[in-house]
Amino acid sequence: MTIEDFIDHNLTGYLFSDLDTMANFELLEGRKYGGVNYPMLMTILAGIELLGALVNPRGSVKKINNKKVIEGDAHFVHFWQRYLSEDNLKYKGLNNLFYHLLRNGIAHTFIAKHNIYVYKSSPHHLSYEITKPELVVGCKEFAKDLKTTYEKRIVPILSVKNEKNPDIISRGRMQSNLDDLLDFYEEESRLEFSNLPPSKNHLEPHWYSDTRSSLPSLSNVKSEELQITTPSGIKYP
């Protein structure tokens, strides 16, 4: 998959479209809960980690003790410090707090850790107190800032061709980082599926035609480019 297809499908497409949908979602009348603040915030934080992986000059996947690993925290910090907080000084120095108290808290237990107040929108976004620990997060404001940085700083990188300086991010580096990331996920997926017991419920041919997929556009994918393997070894289409 080219980096352009990935960005068009997964970032401009799903990630930012999902953020727009959640930003415009109104709490149902009579409901106190269900404003999708946490899902919106988690999508933003995941997007920061993904973007960091794509533009990290050290690559998206590392080998530690001969084992491939993705250091998500390093990617998160890289994008936050090198891009987001350079464009928005109000984010400067907040990366560790957001990663450990918000990203980890919501991802693992659906709880923002203590003293964080998450709103769909707030004029006090990123206002905080130290003596009486409190931080306000406005999801709409956060999403807008991320998209602005993405369009201003990341999209133009696609036009940087054949840059030989490894410290300057180019389209080639983004493509290489994406390839390594997808290869890592493919290996991980194959390993986990190989450990499953045989399935009695096989997927029917073309079951994916009406489902959301990580592939760019299934309706335009040639049959030889798309092969789905069931536990029995039958390949579709």
C-alpha positions as a Markdown table, in Angstrom:
| # | Residue | x | y | z |
|---|---|---|---|---|
| 1 | Met | 0.0 | 0.0 | 0.0 |
| 2 | Thr | 1.4 | 3.4 | -0.9 |
| 3 | Ile | 1.7 | 6.0 | 1.8 |
| 4 | Glu | -0.7 | 8.2 | -0.2 |
| 5 | Asp | -3.4 | 5.5 | -0.2 |
| 6 | Phe | -2.9 | 4.9 | 3.5 |
| 7 | Ile | -3.2 | 8.5 | 4.4 |
| 8 | Asp | -6.2 | 9.0 | 2.2 |
| 9 | His | -8.0 | 5.9 | 3.6 |
| 10 | Asn | -6.9 | 5.7 | 7.2 |
| 11 | Leu | -6.1 | 9.2 | 8.2 |
| 12 | Thr | -8.0 | 11.7 | 6.0 |
| 13 | Gly | -10.7 | 9.0 | 5.7 |
| 14 | Tyr | -11.4 | 7.1 | 8.8 |
| 15 | Leu | -9.5 | 8.9 | 11.6 |
| 16 | Phe | -10.5 | 12.5 | 10.8 |
| 17 | Ser | -13.9 | 11.6 | 9.5 |
| 18 | Asp | -14.6 | 9.7 | 12.7 |
| 19 | Leu | -13.5 | 12.7 | 14.7 |
| 20 | Asp | -15.8 | 14.9 | 12.7 |
| 21 | Thr | -18.7 | 12.5 | 13.3 |
| 22 | Met | -18.0 | 12.4 | 17.0 |
| 23 | Ala | -17.5 | 16.2 | 17.2 |
| 24 | Asn | -21.0 | 16.7 | 15.7 |
| 25 | Phe | -22.7 | 14.0 | 17.8 |
| 26 | Glu | -25.3 | 15.5 | 20.2 |
| 27 | Leu | -26.2 | 13.8 | 23.5 |
| 28 | Leu | -29.6 | 12.3 | 23.2 |
| 29 | Glu | -32.4 | 14.2 | 24.9 |
| 30 | Gly | -32.8 | 13.1 | 28.5 |
| 31 | Arg | -29.5 | 11.3 | 28.5 |
| 32 | Lys | -26.8 | 12.3 | 31.0 |
| 33 | Tyr | -24.1 | 10.0 | 29.6 |
| 34 | Gly | -23.0 | 8.9 | 26.1 |
| 35 | Gly | -21.4 | 12.0 | 24.6 |
| 36 | Val | -18.5 | 10.0 | 23.1 |
| 37 | Asn | -15.9 | 12.2 | 24.8 |
| 38 | Tyr | -13.6 | 9.4 | 25.7 |
| 39 | Pro | -13.8 | 7.6 | 22.3 |
| 40 | Met | -13.1 | 11.0 | 20.6 |
| 41 | Leu | -10.1 | 11.6 | 22.9 |
| 42 | Met | -8.8 | 8.1 | 22.4 |
| 43 | Thr | -9.0 | 8.5 | 18.6 |
| 44 | Ile | -7.0 | 11.7 | 18.8 |
| 45 | Leu | -4.3 | 10.1 | 21.0 |
| 46 | Ala | -4.1 | 7.0 | 18.7 |
| 47 | Gly | -3.7 | 9.3 | 15.8 |
| 48 | Ile | -0.8 | 11.1 | 17.4 |
| 49 | Glu | 0.9 | 7.8 | 18.0 |
| 50 | Leu | 0.3 | 6.7 | 14.4 |
| 51 | Leu | 1.6 | 9.9 | 12.9 |
| 52 | Gly | 4.6 | 9.7 | 15.1 |
| 53 | Ala | 5.4 | 6.3 | 13.8 |
| 54 | Leu | 5.1 | 7.5 | 10.2 |
| 55 | Val | 7.4 | 10.5 | 10.6 |
| 56 | Asn | 10.0 | 9.1 | 13.1 |
| 57 | Pro | 13.4 | 9.3 | 11.5 |
| 58 | Arg | 14.5 | 6.3 | 13.5 |
| 59 | Gly | 11.8 | 4.1 | 11.9 |
| 60 | Ser | 8.5 | 2.7 | 13.1 |
| 61 | Val | 9.8 | -0.7 | 14.2 |
| 62 | Lys | 12.9 | -1.4 | 16.3 |
| 63 | Lys | 14.8 | -4.6 | 17.1 |
| 64 | Ile | 15.6 | -5.1 | 20.8 |
| 65 | Asn | 17.3 | -8.3 | 21.8 |
| 66 | Asn | 16.7 | -9.6 | 18.3 |
| 67 | Lys | 12.9 | -9.1 | 18.7 |
| 68 | Lys | 10.9 | -6.6 | 16.7 |
| 69 | Val | 9.0 | -4.0 | 18.8 |
| 70 | Ile | 6.9 | -0.9 | 18.3 |
| 71 | Glu | 7.8 | 1.8 | 20.9 |
| 72 | Gly | 4.4 | 3.6 | 20.8 |
| 73 | Asp | 5.4 | 5.9 | 23.6 |
| 74 | Ala | 8.5 | 7.1 | 21.6 |
| 75 | His | 6.3 | 7.7 | 18.5 |
| 76 | Phe | 3.8 | 9.6 | 20.6 |
| 77 | Val | 6.4 | 11.8 | 22.2 |
| 78 | His | 8.2 | 12.4 | 18.8 |
| 79 | Phe | 5.1 | 13.7 | 17.1 |
| 80 | Trp | 4.0 | 15.7 | 20.2 |
| 81 | Gln | 7.3 | 17.5 | 20.6 |
| 82 | Arg | 8.5 | 17.8 | 17.0 |
| 83 | Tyr | 5.2 | 18.7 | 15.4 |
| 84 | Leu | 2.2 | 19.4 | 17.7 |
| 85 | Ser | 3.8 | 21.5 | 20.3 |
| 86 | Glu | 6.0 | 23.3 | 17.8 |
| 87 | Asp | 2.8 | 24.5 | 16.1 |
| 88 | Asn | 0.9 | 25.0 | 19.4 |
| 89 | Leu | 3.1 | 26.1 | 22.3 |
| 90 | Lys | 0.3 | 25.5 | 24.7 |
| 91 | Tyr | 1.0 | 21.7 | 24.3 |
| 92 | Lys | 4.6 | 22.1 | 25.2 |
| 93 | Gly | 5.7 | 19.9 | 28.2 |
| 94 | Leu | 2.3 | 18.1 | 28.4 |
| 95 | Asn | 3.2 | 14.9 | 26.4 |
| 96 | Asn | 4.0 | 12.7 | 29.4 |
| 97 | Leu | 0.9 | 13.7 | 31.2 |
| 98 | Phe | -1.3 | 13.0 | 28.2 |
| 99 | Tyr | 0.4 | 9.7 | 27.5 |
| 100 | His | 0.4 | 8.3 | 31.0 |
| 101 | Leu | -2.8 | 9.8 | 32.5 |
| 102 | Leu | -5.1 | 10.0 | 29.5 |
| 103 | Arg | -3.8 | 7.6 | 26.8 |
| 104 | Asn | -2.9 | 4.8 | 29.1 |
| 105 | Gly | -5.8 | 5.4 | 31.5 |
| 106 | Ile | -8.5 | 5.3 | 28.8 |
| 107 | Ala | -7.0 | 2.6 | 26.7 |
| 108 | His | -6.6 | 0.1 | 29.5 |
| 109 | Thr | -9.4 | 0.9 | 31.9 |
| 110 | Phe | -11.6 | 3.6 | 30.2 |
| 111 | Ile | -10.7 | 5.9 | 33.0 |
| 112 | Ala | -8.9 | 9.2 | 32.7 |
| 113 | Lys | -6.6 | 9.2 | 35.7 |
| 114 | His | -7.1 | 11.6 | 38.5 |
| 115 | Asn | -7.5 | 15.4 | 38.2 |
| 116 | Ile | -8.3 | 15.4 | 34.4 |
| 117 | Tyr | -11.6 | 16.9 | 33.2 |
| 118 | Val | -12.6 | 15.9 | 29.7 |
| 119 | Tyr | -15.3 | 17.9 | 27.9 |
| 120 | Lys | -16.6 | 17.6 | 24.3 |
| 121 | Ser | -15.6 | 21.3 | 24.0 |
| 122 | Ser | -14.2 | 23.8 | 26.4 |
| 123 | Pro | -12.9 | 27.4 | 26.2 |
| 124 | His | -10.5 | 26.3 | 28.9 |
| 125 | His | -8.8 | 23.6 | 26.9 |
| 126 | Leu | -5.4 | 22.8 | 28.3 |
| 127 | Ser | -5.8 | 25.2 | 31.3 |
| 128 | Tyr | -4.3 | 23.6 | 34.4 |
| 129 | Glu | -3.3 | 24.2 | 38.0 |
| 130 | Ile | -0.3 | 22.7 | 39.6 |
| 131 | Thr | -0.8 | 23.4 | 43.3 |
| 132 | Lys | -4.3 | 22.0 | 43.1 |
| 133 | Pro | -3.8 | 19.5 | 40.3 |
| 134 | Glu | -6.4 | 20.0 | 37.6 |
| 135 | Leu | -6.3 | 19.9 | 33.8 |
| 136 | Val | -9.2 | 20.7 | 31.4 |
| 137 | Val | -9.3 | 19.0 | 28.0 |
| 138 | Gly | -11.7 | 20.0 | 25.2 |
| 139 | Cys | -12.0 | 17.3 | 22.6 |
| 140 | Lys | -13.1 | 19.5 | 19.7 |
| 141 | Glu | -10.3 | 21.9 | 20.3 |
| 142 | Phe | -7.8 | 19.1 | 20.6 |
| 143 | Ala | -9.0 | 17.5 | 17.3 |
| 144 | Lys | -8.9 | 20.8 | 15.5 |
| 145 | Asp | -5.3 | 21.4 | 16.6 |
| 146 | Leu | -4.2 | 17.9 | 15.5 |
| 147 | Lys | -5.8 | 18.3 | 12.1 |
| 148 | Thr | -4.2 | 21.7 | 11.6 |
| 149 | Thr | -0.8 | 20.3 | 12.4 |
| 150 | Tyr | -1.4 | 17.2 | 10.2 |
| 151 | Glu | -2.4 | 19.4 | 7.2 |
| 152 | Lys | 0.3 | 22.0 | 7.7 |
| 153 | Arg | 3.3 | 19.7 | 8.6 |
| 154 | Ile | 2.6 | 16.1 | 7.6 |
| 155 | Val | 0.8 | 16.3 | 4.2 |
| 156 | Pro | 3.5 | 18.5 | 2.6 |
| 157 | Ile | 6.1 | 15.8 | 3.4 |
| 158 | Leu | 4.6 | 13.7 | 0.7 |
| 159 | Ser | 6.1 | 16.1 | -1.9 |
| 160 | Val | 9.6 | 15.7 | -0.4 |
| 161 | Lys | 11.3 | 13.2 | -2.7 |
| 162 | Asn | 14.6 | 11.3 | -2.6 |
| 163 | Glu | 15.9 | 13.1 | 0.5 |
| 164 | Lys | 19.2 | 11.5 | 1.4 |
| 165 | Asn | 19.6 | 13.2 | 4.8 |
| 166 | Pro | 18.2 | 10.7 | 7.3 |
| 167 | Asp | 17.3 | 13.5 | 9.7 |
| 168 | Ile | 14.9 | 15.1 | 7.1 |
| 169 | Ile | 11.6 | 13.3 | 6.8 |
| 170 | Ser | 10.7 | 12.5 | 3.2 |
| 171 | Arg | 8.0 | 10.6 | 1.4 |
| 172 | Gly | 10.4 | 7.7 | 1.2 |
| 173 | Arg | 10.9 | 7.6 | 4.9 |
| 174 | Met | 7.2 | 7.7 | 5.6 |
| 175 | Gln | 6.7 | 4.9 | 3.0 |
| 176 | Ser | 9.4 | 2.8 | 4.7 |
| 177 | Asn | 8.0 | 3.4 | 8.1 |
| 178 | Leu | 4.5 | 2.4 | 6.9 |
| 179 | Asp | 5.8 | -0.8 | 5.2 |
| 180 | Asp | 7.6 | -1.8 | 8.4 |
| 181 | Leu | 4.6 | -1.1 | 10.5 |
| 182 | Leu | 2.2 | -3.1 | 8.3 |
| 183 | Asp | 4.7 | -6.0 | 8.0 |
| 184 | Phe | 4.9 | -6.1 | 11.8 |
| 185 | Tyr | 1.1 | -6.2 | 12.1 |
| 186 | Glu | 0.9 | -8.9 | 9.4 |
| 187 | Glu | 3.4 | -11.1 | 11.2 |
| 188 | Glu | 1.6 | -10.6 | 14.5 |
| 189 | Ser | -1.7 | -11.3 | 12.9 |
| 190 | Arg | -0.5 | -14.6 | 11.3 |
| 191 | Leu | 1.0 | -15.7 | 14.6 |
| 192 | Glu | -2.2 | -15.1 | 16.6 |
| 193 | Phe | -4.4 | -16.7 | 13.9 |
| 194 | Ser | -2.2 | -19.8 | 13.7 |
| 195 | Asn | -2.8 | -20.3 | 17.4 |
| 196 | Leu | -6.6 | -20.5 | 17.1 |
| 197 | Pro | -8.4 | -23.8 | 17.1 |
| 198 | Pro | -10.1 | -24.8 | 13.9 |
| 199 | Ser | -13.3 | -22.9 | 13.2 |
| 200 | Lys | -16.7 | -24.4 | 12.4 |
| 201 | Asn | -18.1 | -21.1 | 11.2 |
| 202 | His | -16.4 | -20.3 | 7.9 |
| 203 | Leu | -16.8 | -17.0 | 6.3 |
| 204 | Glu | -18.8 | -16.9 | 3.0 |
| 205 | Pro | -17.2 | -15.6 | -0.1 |
| 206 | His | -17.4 | -11.8 | -0.4 |
| 207 | Trp | -18.7 | -11.4 | 3.2 |
| 208 | Tyr | -16.5 | -8.2 | 3.4 |
| 209 | Ser | -18.4 | -6.3 | 0.7 |
| 210 | Asp | -20.5 | -4.4 | 3.2 |
| 211 | Thr | -18.1 | -4.2 | 6.1 |
| 212 | Arg | -15.6 | -1.6 | 7.1 |
| 213 | Ser | -12.1 | -2.8 | 6.4 |
| 214 | Ser | -8.5 | -1.7 | 6.7 |
| 215 | Leu | -8.0 | -2.1 | 3.0 |
| 216 | Pro | -8.2 | 1.1 | 0.9 |
| 217 | Ser | -11.3 | 0.3 | -1.2 |
| 218 | Leu | -12.4 | -3.3 | -1.5 |
| 219 | Ser | -14.7 | -2.6 | -4.5 |
| 220 | Asn | -11.6 | -1.5 | -6.5 |
| 221 | Val | -9.2 | -4.2 | -5.4 |
| 222 | Lys | -8.4 | -6.8 | -8.0 |
| 223 | Ser | -9.0 | -10.4 | -7.1 |
| 224 | Glu | -5.3 | -11.2 | -7.2 |
| 225 | Glu | -4.6 | -8.3 | -4.8 |
| 226 | Leu | -7.0 | -9.5 | -2.1 |
| 227 | Gln | -6.8 | -13.0 | -0.6 |
| 228 | Ile | -8.6 | -13.9 | 2.5 |
| 229 | Thr | -7.7 | -17.2 | 4.1 |
| 230 | Thr | -10.1 | -19.1 | 6.2 |
| 231 | Pro | -8.9 | -21.7 | 8.8 |
| 232 | Ser | -9.6 | -24.4 | 6.2 |
| 233 | Gly | -7.1 | -22.9 | 3.9 |
| 234 | Ile | -9.7 | -21.7 | 1.3 |
| 235 | Lys | -8.8 | -18.4 | -0.3 |
| 236 | Tyr | -11.3 | -15.8 | -1.4 |
| 237 | Pro | -12.1 | -14.4 | -3.8 |
